[in-house]
Amino acid sequence: MAQNETINAPAATAPKKRSKSFLIVLIILLIAGGWFGTSKYLHSQHHEETDNAQIESNISPVIPRVAGYVKQVRVRDNQLVKKGDTLLILDDRDLALKVQQAEAALATAKSNLGAAQANTNASRANIATTKAGISTADAQIEAAQINVRRTGQDYDRYANLIKDHSITQQQFEQVEAAKQTAEKQLHILQQQKNQVAQQTSAVSSQSNATSSQIGVASAVIKQREVDVAEAKLNLSYAVVIAPEPGMVSKVNVQEGQFLQPGQSLFSIVLNNDIWVVANFKETQFEKMRTGQRVTITADAFAGHEFEATLTSFSPATGSRFALLPPDNASGNFVKVVQRLPVKIEFANQTDSLVKQLRPGMNVGVDVHL
């Protein structure tokens, strides 16, 4: 029995050693957990973080302004282009014909203006001629009136003489005929003057009409000039050029394809500044201000931190700009924490790693409050 007790003694002390080791590990874990929790708490008091953030950049869509068939595609996928580089060319034969048609219409309008000016000049010349005819008629009427007055006086004298038989009947009849002839001549001249006056009025009206035709023809010329300019402008749109320097996306255009005006073909990611749009929860905005320093980490470059600055806040939450924004008055209200987009700009745009970032990449954002 003594030997068995001696053999079992070490086995009885082993659980005490294990329980002591467990206690030490537990204390270490509690200390580490407390340190980690305390550090996280202190960090949360001076920082706001989110991984709901992406790289953004200006992207320009390539859209044709005129309809036509694609004649030639000058770019490939992911190609770098400069401002003014030709991206694609449309078949411009229809547009060239429209330019010729507009120029022909302009030439016709100019010829109509020349004809209207010639008619106006002729009408003005006719007015001068008819006015001269009126002056001549007035002079003739004045002479006829003198002749009527003279023959009338002769008639009165001969009428008294015929009563005394101082003259023959034949002489009296000659004087009477001369008086009647003078009166009829005066009447004819007055009618001719009236006709010339009416003709002058008609010619004046015609001149006014032709003058108004000059104004109409001038307006038509301006309209035709606008048509020519528009046709030439549409012809220039047959060559689609790059609006800004950048990198071309996937080119979904083939030669011979028919394009409509306003049809989105592909895009160009412009070679300008990039920025980050971070979507913070509405509960994180209490201490956030513009101008605060931001640290950015990109999934593509693990371990590298980018310095940035918080520059602006969105005027509304992201859900407000959705195609179908939520309507809390519909009766199915469920409170969801909203997120507000925040714009963050890199402090050093010339950093080689910054230039390697692409729109749409995921990043982590840490705002220093």
C-alpha positions as a Markdown table, in Angstrom:
| # | Residue | x | y | z |
|---|---|---|---|---|
| 1 | Met | 0.0 | 0.0 | 0.0 |
| 2 | Ala | 2.9 | 2.4 | 0.8 |
| 3 | Gln | 4.4 | 1.7 | -2.6 |
| 4 | Asn | 1.1 | 2.5 | -4.4 |
| 5 | Glu | 0.8 | 5.8 | -2.5 |
| 6 | Thr | 4.3 | 6.7 | -3.5 |
| 7 | Ile | 3.6 | 5.9 | -7.1 |
| 8 | Asn | 0.3 | 7.9 | -7.3 |
| 9 | Ala | 1.7 | 11.1 | -5.6 |
| 10 | Pro | 3.1 | 12.8 | -8.7 |
| 11 | Ala | -0.2 | 12.2 | -10.6 |
| 12 | Ala | -2.1 | 14.0 | -7.9 |
| 13 | Thr | 0.0 | 17.2 | -8.3 |
| 14 | Ala | -0.3 | 17.4 | -12.2 |
| 15 | Pro | -3.8 | 19.0 | -12.3 |
| 16 | Lys | -2.6 | 21.8 | -10.2 |
| 17 | Lys | 0.1 | 22.7 | -12.8 |
| 18 | Arg | -2.4 | 22.6 | -15.6 |
| 19 | Ser | -4.9 | 24.8 | -13.8 |
| 20 | Lys | -2.1 | 27.3 | -13.1 |
| 21 | Ser | -1.1 | 27.4 | -16.7 |
| 22 | Phe | -4.7 | 27.9 | -17.8 |
| 23 | Leu | -5.0 | 30.8 | -15.3 |
| 24 | Ile | -1.9 | 32.5 | -16.7 |
| 25 | Val | -3.2 | 32.1 | -20.3 |
| 26 | Leu | -6.6 | 33.4 | -19.3 |
| 27 | Ile | -5.0 | 36.5 | -17.6 |
| 28 | Ile | -2.9 | 37.1 | -20.7 |
| 29 | Leu | -6.0 | 36.9 | -23.0 |
| 30 | Leu | -7.9 | 39.2 | -20.7 |
| 31 | Ile | -5.1 | 41.7 | -20.7 |
| 32 | Ala | -4.7 | 41.5 | -24.5 |
| 33 | Gly | -8.5 | 41.8 | -25.0 |
| 34 | Gly | -8.7 | 44.7 | -22.7 |
| 35 | Trp | -5.8 | 46.4 | -24.4 |
| 36 | Phe | -7.3 | 45.7 | -27.8 |
| 37 | Gly | -10.7 | 47.0 | -26.8 |
| 38 | Thr | -9.3 | 50.1 | -25.1 |
| 39 | Ser | -7.1 | 50.9 | -28.2 |
| 40 | Lys | -10.1 | 50.4 | -30.4 |
| 41 | Tyr | -12.3 | 52.6 | -28.2 |
| 42 | Leu | -9.7 | 55.4 | -28.1 |
| 43 | His | -9.2 | 55.1 | -31.9 |
| 44 | Ser | -12.9 | 55.3 | -32.5 |
| 45 | Gln | -13.0 | 58.6 | -30.5 |
| 46 | His | -10.7 | 60.2 | -32.9 |
| 47 | His | -11.3 | 58.4 | -36.2 |
| 48 | Glu | -14.2 | 57.4 | -38.5 |
| 49 | Glu | -13.6 | 54.4 | -40.8 |
| 50 | Thr | -15.5 | 52.7 | -43.6 |
| 51 | Asp | -14.6 | 50.3 | -46.4 |
| 52 | Asn | -17.7 | 51.3 | -48.4 |
| 53 | Ala | -15.6 | 53.6 | -50.7 |
| 54 | Gln | -14.5 | 53.5 | -54.3 |
| 55 | Ile | -12.1 | 55.4 | -56.6 |
| 56 | Glu | -13.9 | 57.9 | -58.9 |
| 57 | Ser | -12.9 | 59.8 | -62.0 |
| 58 | Asn | -14.3 | 61.9 | -64.8 |
| 59 | Ile | -15.6 | 59.6 | -67.6 |
| 60 | Ser | -16.7 | 61.1 | -70.9 |
| 61 | Pro | -19.1 | 59.1 | -73.1 |
| 62 | Val | -18.5 | 59.1 | -76.8 |
| 63 | Ile | -21.8 | 60.0 | -78.5 |
| 64 | Pro | -22.3 | 60.7 | -82.3 |
| 65 | Arg | -24.3 | 63.9 | -83.1 |
| 66 | Val | -25.5 | 62.7 | -86.6 |
| 67 | Ala | -26.8 | 59.4 | -87.9 |
| 68 | Gly | -24.8 | 57.3 | -90.3 |
| 69 | Tyr | -22.9 | 54.1 | -91.0 |
| 70 | Val | -19.5 | 53.6 | -89.5 |
| 71 | Lys | -16.8 | 53.9 | -92.2 |
| 72 | Gln | -13.7 | 53.5 | -90.1 |
| 73 | Val | -12.8 | 52.8 | -86.4 |
| 74 | Arg | -9.5 | 54.5 | -85.4 |
| 75 | Val | -9.1 | 53.3 | -81.8 |
| 76 | Arg | -8.8 | 50.0 | -79.9 |
| 77 | Asp | -9.7 | 48.9 | -76.4 |
| 78 | Asn | -7.7 | 50.6 | -73.6 |
| 79 | Gln | -5.9 | 52.9 | -76.0 |
| 80 | Leu | -4.5 | 56.2 | -74.8 |
| 81 | Val | -5.8 | 59.2 | -76.9 |
| 82 | Lys | -5.1 | 62.9 | -76.9 |
| 83 | Lys | -7.6 | 65.7 | -77.2 |
| 84 | Gly | -8.7 | 66.0 | -80.9 |
| 85 | Asp | -7.6 | 62.5 | -81.9 |
| 86 | Thr | -10.0 | 60.9 | -84.4 |
| 87 | Leu | -12.0 | 58.0 | -82.8 |
| 88 | Leu | -14.1 | 56.9 | -85.7 |
| 89 | Ile | -15.4 | 58.2 | -89.1 |
| 90 | Leu | -18.9 | 58.0 | -90.4 |
| 91 | Asp | -19.9 | 57.7 | -94.1 |
| 92 | Asp | -20.4 | 61.4 | -95.0 |
| 93 | Arg | -21.8 | 61.2 | -98.6 |
| 94 | Asp | -25.3 | 62.0 | -97.6 |
| 95 | Leu | -24.1 | 64.9 | -95.5 |
| 96 | Ala | -22.0 | 66.2 | -98.3 |
| 97 | Leu | -25.1 | 66.1 | -100.6 |
| 98 | Lys | -27.0 | 68.1 | -98.1 |
| 99 | Val | -24.3 | 70.7 | -98.1 |
| 100 | Gln | -24.5 | 71.0 | -101.9 |
| 101 | Gln | -28.3 | 71.3 | -101.7 |
| 102 | Ala | -28.1 | 74.0 | -99.1 |
| 103 | Glu | -25.5 | 75.9 | -101.2 |
| 104 | Ala | -27.7 | 75.7 | -104.3 |
| 105 | Ala | -30.7 | 77.0 | -102.3 |
| 106 | Leu | -28.5 | 79.9 | -101.2 |
| 107 | Ala | -27.5 | 80.7 | -104.8 |
| 108 | Thr | -31.2 | 80.7 | -105.8 |
| 109 | Ala | -32.0 | 83.0 | -102.9 |
| 110 | Lys | -29.3 | 85.4 | -104.0 |
| 111 | Ser | -30.5 | 85.4 | -107.6 |
| 112 | Asn | -34.0 | 86.2 | -106.4 |
| 113 | Leu | -32.6 | 89.1 | -104.4 |
| 114 | Gly | -30.9 | 90.4 | -107.6 |
| 115 | Ala | -34.2 | 90.1 | -109.6 |
| 116 | Ala | -36.1 | 91.9 | -106.8 |
| 117 | Gln | -33.5 | 94.8 | -106.8 |
| 118 | Ala | -33.7 | 95.0 | -110.6 |
| 119 | Asn | -37.5 | 95.2 | -110.5 |
| 120 | Thr | -37.3 | 97.9 | -107.9 |
| 121 | Asn | -34.9 | 100.0 | -109.9 |
| 122 | Ala | -37.1 | 99.6 | -113.0 |
| 123 | Ser | -40.2 | 100.6 | -111.0 |
| 124 | Arg | -38.4 | 103.7 | -109.6 |
| 125 | Ala | -37.4 | 104.7 | -113.2 |
| 126 | Asn | -41.0 | 104.3 | -114.3 |
| 127 | Ile | -42.2 | 106.5 | -111.4 |
| 128 | Ala | -39.7 | 109.2 | -112.6 |
| 129 | Thr | -41.0 | 108.9 | -116.2 |
| 130 | Thr | -44.7 | 109.1 | -115.1 |
| 131 | Lys | -44.0 | 112.1 | -112.9 |
| 132 | Ala | -42.3 | 113.8 | -115.9 |
| 133 | Gly | -45.5 | 112.9 | -118.0 |
| 134 | Ile | -47.6 | 114.6 | -115.3 |
| 135 | Ser | -45.5 | 117.8 | -115.5 |
| 136 | Thr | -45.8 | 117.8 | -119.3 |
| 137 | Ala | -49.6 | 117.3 | -119.0 |
| 138 | Asp | -49.8 | 120.2 | -116.6 |
| 139 | Ala | -48.0 | 122.4 | -119.1 |
| 140 | Gln | -50.2 | 121.3 | -122.0 |
| 141 | Ile | -53.4 | 121.8 | -119.8 |
| 142 | Glu | -52.2 | 125.3 | -119.0 |
| 143 | Ala | -51.7 | 126.1 | -122.7 |
| 144 | Ala | -55.1 | 124.6 | -123.5 |
| 145 | Gln | -56.8 | 126.7 | -120.8 |
| 146 | Ile | -55.2 | 129.9 | -122.4 |
| 147 | Asn | -56.5 | 128.8 | -125.8 |
| 148 | Val | -60.0 | 128.2 | -124.3 |
| 149 | Arg | -60.0 | 131.6 | -122.7 |
| 150 | Arg | -58.8 | 133.3 | -126.0 |
| 151 | Thr | -61.3 | 131.4 | -128.2 |
| 152 | Gly | -64.1 | 132.2 | -125.6 |
| 153 | Gln | -63.3 | 135.9 | -125.8 |
| 154 | Asp | -63.3 | 135.7 | -129.6 |
| 155 | Tyr | -66.6 | 133.9 | -129.6 |
| 156 | Asp | -68.2 | 136.6 | -127.4 |
| 157 | Arg | -67.0 | 139.4 | -129.7 |
| 158 | Tyr | -68.2 | 137.6 | -132.8 |
| 159 | Ala | -71.5 | 136.8 | -131.2 |
| 160 | Asn | -72.1 | 140.6 | -130.8 |
| 161 | Leu | -71.0 | 141.3 | -134.3 |
| 162 | Ile | -73.2 | 138.7 | -135.8 |
| 163 | Lys | -76.2 | 140.4 | -134.2 |
| 164 | Asp | -75.3 | 143.6 | -136.1 |
| 165 | His | -74.6 | 141.6 | -139.3 |
| 166 | Ser | -71.1 | 143.1 | -139.2 |
| 167 | Ile | -69.6 | 139.7 | -140.0 |
| 168 | Thr | -70.8 | 136.8 | -142.1 |
| 169 | Gln | -72.3 | 133.7 | -140.7 |
| 170 | Gln | -69.3 | 131.7 | -141.9 |
| 171 | Gln | -66.9 | 133.8 | -139.9 |
| 172 | Phe | -69.0 | 133.3 | -136.8 |
| 173 | Glu | -69.2 | 129.5 | -137.2 |
| 174 | Gln | -65.4 | 129.4 | -137.6 |
| 175 | Val | -64.9 | 131.2 | -134.3 |
| 176 | Glu | -67.5 | 129.0 | -132.6 |
| 177 | Ala | -65.8 | 125.8 | -134.0 |
| 178 | Ala | -62.4 | 127.1 | -132.7 |
| 179 | Lys | -63.9 | 127.6 | -129.2 |
| 180 | Gln | -65.5 | 124.1 | -129.1 |
| 181 | Thr | -62.2 | 122.6 | -130.3 |
| 182 | Ala | -60.2 | 124.3 | -127.6 |
| 183 | Glu | -62.6 | 123.2 | -124.9 |
| 184 | Lys | -62.5 | 119.5 | -126.1 |
| 185 | Gln | -58.7 | 119.7 | -126.3 |
| 186 | Leu | -58.6 | 120.9 | -122.7 |
| 187 | His | -61.0 | 118.1 | -121.6 |
| 188 | Ile | -58.8 | 115.5 | -123.4 |
| 189 | Leu | -55.6 | 116.8 | -121.8 |
| 190 | Gln | -57.2 | 116.6 | -118.3 |
| 191 | Gln | -58.3 | 113.0 | -118.9 |
| 192 | Gln | -54.7 | 112.2 | -120.0 |
| 193 | Lys | -53.4 | 113.8 | -116.9 |
| 194 | Asn | -55.7 | 111.6 | -114.7 |
| 195 | Gln | -54.6 | 108.5 | -116.6 |
| 196 | Val | -50.9 | 109.4 | -116.0 |
| 197 | Ala | -51.6 | 110.1 | -112.3 |
| 198 | Gln | -53.3 | 106.6 | -112.0 |
| 199 | Gln | -50.4 | 105.1 | -113.8 |
| 200 | Thr | -48.0 | 106.8 | -111.4 |
| 201 | Ser | -49.9 | 105.5 | -108.4 |
| 202 | Ala | -49.8 | 101.9 | -109.9 |
| 203 | Val | -46.1 | 102.2 | -110.5 |
| 204 | Ser | -45.5 | 103.5 | -107.0 |
| 205 | Ser | -47.5 | 100.5 | -105.6 |
| 206 | Gln | -45.5 | 98.2 | -107.7 |
| 207 | Ser | -42.3 | 99.8 | -106.5 |
| 208 | Asn | -43.4 | 99.3 | -102.9 |
| 209 | Ala | -44.2 | 95.7 | -103.6 |
| 210 | Thr | -40.8 | 95.0 | -105.2 |
| 211 | Ser | -39.1 | 96.8 | -102.3 |
| 212 | Ser | -40.8 | 94.5 | -99.8 |
| 213 | Gln | -39.7 | 91.6 | -102.0 |
| 214 | Ile | -36.1 | 92.8 | -101.4 |
| 215 | Gly | -36.6 | 92.4 | -97.7 |
| 216 | Val | -38.2 | 89.0 | -98.1 |
| 217 | Ala | -35.3 | 87.9 | -100.4 |
| 218 | Ser | -32.7 | 89.1 | -97.9 |
| 219 | Ala | -34.4 | 87.2 | -95.1 |
| 220 | Val | -34.5 | 84.1 | -97.3 |
| 221 | Ile | -30.7 | 84.5 | -97.9 |
| 222 | Lys | -30.0 | 84.6 | -94.2 |
| 223 | Gln | -32.1 | 81.5 | -93.7 |
| 224 | Arg | -30.2 | 79.7 | -96.5 |
| 225 | Glu | -26.9 | 80.8 | -95.1 |
| 226 | Val | -27.9 | 79.3 | -91.8 |
| 227 | Asp | -28.9 | 76.1 | -93.6 |
| 228 | Val | -25.5 | 76.0 | -95.3 |
| 229 | Ala | -23.7 | 76.5 | -91.9 |
| 230 | Glu | -25.8 | 73.8 | -90.3 |
| 231 | Ala | -25.1 | 71.3 | -93.2 |
| 232 | Lys | -21.4 | 72.0 | -93.0 |
| 233 | Leu | -21.5 | 71.6 | -89.2 |
| 234 | Asn | -23.3 | 68.2 | -89.5 |
| 235 | Leu | -20.7 | 67.2 | -92.1 |
| 236 | Ser | -17.9 | 67.9 | -89.6 |
| 237 | Tyr | -19.7 | 65.7 | -87.1 |
| 238 | Ala | -19.0 | 62.7 | -89.4 |
| 239 | Val | -15.6 | 62.6 | -87.8 |
| 240 | Val | -15.9 | 61.8 | -84.1 |
| 241 | Ile | -13.0 | 63.1 | -82.1 |
| 242 | Ala | -11.8 | 62.8 | -78.5 |
| 243 | Pro | -13.1 | 65.7 | -76.3 |
| 244 | Glu | -10.3 | 65.3 | -73.8 |
| 245 | Pro | -7.1 | 63.2 | -73.3 |
| 246 | Gly | -7.7 | 59.9 | -71.6 |
| 247 | Met | -8.0 | 56.1 | -72.0 |
| 248 | Val | -10.6 | 54.5 | -74.2 |
| 249 | Ser | -12.8 | 51.8 | -72.7 |
| 250 | Lys | -14.0 | 48.7 | -74.6 |
| 251 | Val | -14.9 | 49.8 | -78.1 |
| 252 | Asn | -18.3 | 48.2 | -79.0 |
| 253 | Val | -18.4 | 49.6 | -82.5 |
| 254 | Gln | -17.9 | 47.8 | -85.8 |
| 255 | Glu | -17.4 | 49.1 | -89.3 |
| 256 | Gly | -20.6 | 49.2 | -91.2 |
| 257 | Gln | -22.7 | 49.6 | -88.1 |
| 258 | Phe | -25.5 | 52.2 | -88.3 |
| 259 | Leu | -25.4 | 54.8 | -85.5 |
| 260 | Gln | -28.2 | 57.0 | -84.2 |
| 261 | Pro | -27.6 | 60.5 | -82.8 |
| 262 | Gly | -27.2 | 60.4 | -79.0 |
| 263 | Gln | -26.3 | 56.7 | -79.0 |
| 264 | Ser | -23.7 | 55.9 | -76.4 |
| 265 | Leu | -20.8 | 54.0 | -78.1 |
| 266 | Phe | -18.0 | 53.8 | -75.5 |
| 267 | Ser | -16.3 | 55.9 | -72.9 |
| 268 | Ile | -13.1 | 57.8 | -72.3 |
| 269 | Val | -11.6 | 57.8 | -68.8 |
| 270 | Leu | -10.1 | 61.3 | -68.7 |
| 271 | Asn | -6.5 | 61.9 | -67.6 |
| 272 | Asn | -7.3 | 64.3 | -64.8 |
| 273 | Asp | -7.5 | 64.1 | -61.0 |
| 274 | Ile | -9.1 | 61.1 | -59.4 |
| 275 | Trp | -10.8 | 61.1 | -56.0 |
| 276 | Val | -12.6 | 58.8 | -53.5 |
| 277 | Val | -16.3 | 58.7 | -52.7 |
| 278 | Ala | -16.8 | 57.1 | -49.3 |
| 279 | Asn | -20.3 | 56.2 | -48.1 |
| 280 | Phe | -20.4 | 56.8 | -44.4 |
| 281 | Lys | -23.3 | 55.9 | -42.1 |
| 282 | Glu | -25.4 | 58.8 | -40.9 |
| 283 | Thr | -24.4 | 58.0 | -37.4 |
| 284 | Gln | -20.7 | 58.7 | -38.2 |
| 285 | Phe | -21.2 | 62.4 | -39.2 |
| 286 | Glu | -21.3 | 64.1 | -35.9 |
| 287 | Lys | -17.6 | 65.1 | -35.8 |
| 288 | Met | -16.7 | 65.0 | -39.5 |
| 289 | Arg | -15.8 | 68.3 | -41.1 |
| 290 | Thr | -14.3 | 69.4 | -44.4 |
| 291 | Gly | -10.6 | 69.8 | -44.4 |
| 292 | Gln | -9.9 | 66.9 | -42.1 |
| 293 | Arg | -7.0 | 64.6 | -42.8 |
| 294 | Val | -7.8 | 61.2 | -44.3 |
| 295 | Thr | -5.8 | 58.0 | -44.6 |
| 296 | Ile | -6.7 | 55.8 | -47.5 |
| 297 | Thr | -5.7 | 52.1 | -48.1 |
| 298 | Ala | -6.3 | 50.4 | -51.4 |
| 299 | Asp | -7.0 | 46.7 | -51.7 |
| 300 | Ala | -4.7 | 46.7 | -54.8 |
| 301 | Phe | -1.7 | 48.0 | -52.8 |
| 302 | Ala | -1.9 | 46.3 | -49.4 |
| 303 | Gly | 0.2 | 48.0 | -46.7 |
| 304 | His | 0.5 | 51.4 | -48.5 |
| 305 | Glu | -1.3 | 54.4 | -47.1 |
| 306 | Phe | -2.4 | 57.4 | -49.2 |
| 307 | Glu | -2.7 | 60.8 | -47.7 |
| 308 | Ala | -5.9 | 62.7 | -48.6 |
| 309 | Thr | -8.3 | 65.4 | -47.4 |
| 310 | Leu | -12.1 | 65.5 | -46.9 |
| 311 | Thr | -13.3 | 68.1 | -49.3 |
| 312 | Ser | -17.1 | 68.0 | -49.4 |
| 313 | Phe | -20.3 | 66.2 | -48.4 |
| 314 | Ser | -23.1 | 65.1 | -50.7 |
| 315 | Pro | -26.3 | 67.3 | -50.5 |
| 316 | Ala | -28.4 | 64.1 | -50.0 |
| 317 | Thr | -28.1 | 60.4 | -49.1 |
| 318 | Gly | -27.4 | 57.9 | -51.9 |
| 319 | Ser | -30.9 | 56.5 | -51.7 |
| 320 | Arg | -32.4 | 59.9 | -52.7 |
| 321 | Phe | -30.6 | 59.8 | -56.1 |
| 322 | Ala | -31.8 | 56.2 | -56.8 |
| 323 | Leu | -34.0 | 55.6 | -59.8 |
| 324 | Leu | -36.8 | 54.6 | -57.4 |
| 325 | Pro | -36.1 | 56.4 | -54.1 |
| 326 | Pro | -37.8 | 54.9 | -51.0 |
| 327 | Asp | -41.1 | 56.3 | -49.9 |
| 328 | Asn | -41.6 | 56.1 | -46.2 |
| 329 | Ala | -45.2 | 57.0 | -46.5 |
| 330 | Ser | -46.1 | 53.8 | -48.3 |
| 331 | Gly | -47.0 | 52.0 | -45.1 |
| 332 | Asn | -44.2 | 49.5 | -45.2 |
| 333 | Phe | -41.7 | 51.6 | -43.3 |
| 334 | Val | -38.5 | 49.8 | -42.1 |
| 335 | Lys | -35.8 | 52.1 | -40.6 |
| 336 | Val | -32.5 | 51.5 | -42.4 |
| 337 | Val | -29.4 | 53.4 | -41.5 |
| 338 | Gln | -28.7 | 55.7 | -44.5 |
| 339 | Arg | -25.3 | 56.4 | -46.0 |
| 340 | Leu | -24.1 | 59.8 | -47.2 |
| 341 | Pro | -21.4 | 60.1 | -49.9 |
| 342 | Val | -18.3 | 62.1 | -49.0 |
| 343 | Lys | -15.8 | 63.3 | -51.5 |
| 344 | Ile | -12.1 | 62.8 | -50.6 |
| 345 | Glu | -9.3 | 64.1 | -52.7 |
| 346 | Phe | -5.7 | 62.8 | -52.7 |
| 347 | Ala | -3.1 | 65.1 | -51.3 |
| 348 | Asn | -0.4 | 64.0 | -53.9 |
| 349 | Gln | -1.9 | 63.4 | -57.3 |
| 350 | Thr | 1.6 | 62.9 | -58.8 |
| 351 | Asp | 2.3 | 59.8 | -56.7 |
| 352 | Ser | 3.1 | 56.9 | -59.0 |
| 353 | Leu | 0.8 | 54.6 | -57.0 |
| 354 | Val | -2.1 | 57.1 | -57.2 |
| 355 | Lys | -1.7 | 57.2 | -61.0 |
| 356 | Gln | -2.1 | 53.4 | -61.0 |
| 357 | Leu | -5.5 | 53.5 | -59.2 |
| 358 | Arg | -8.5 | 53.0 | -61.5 |
| 359 | Pro | -12.1 | 54.2 | -61.1 |
| 360 | Gly | -14.2 | 51.6 | -59.3 |
| 361 | Met | -11.4 | 50.1 | -57.2 |
| 362 | Asn | -12.3 | 49.5 | -53.5 |
| 363 | Val | -10.5 | 51.4 | -50.8 |
| 364 | Gly | -10.6 | 51.8 | -47.1 |
| 365 | Val | -11.0 | 55.3 | -45.6 |
| 366 | Asp | -9.9 | 56.5 | -42.1 |
| 367 | Val | -10.9 | 60.1 | -41.3 |
| 368 | His | -8.9 | 61.8 | -38.6 |
| 369 | Leu | -11.4 | 63.8 | -36.5 |
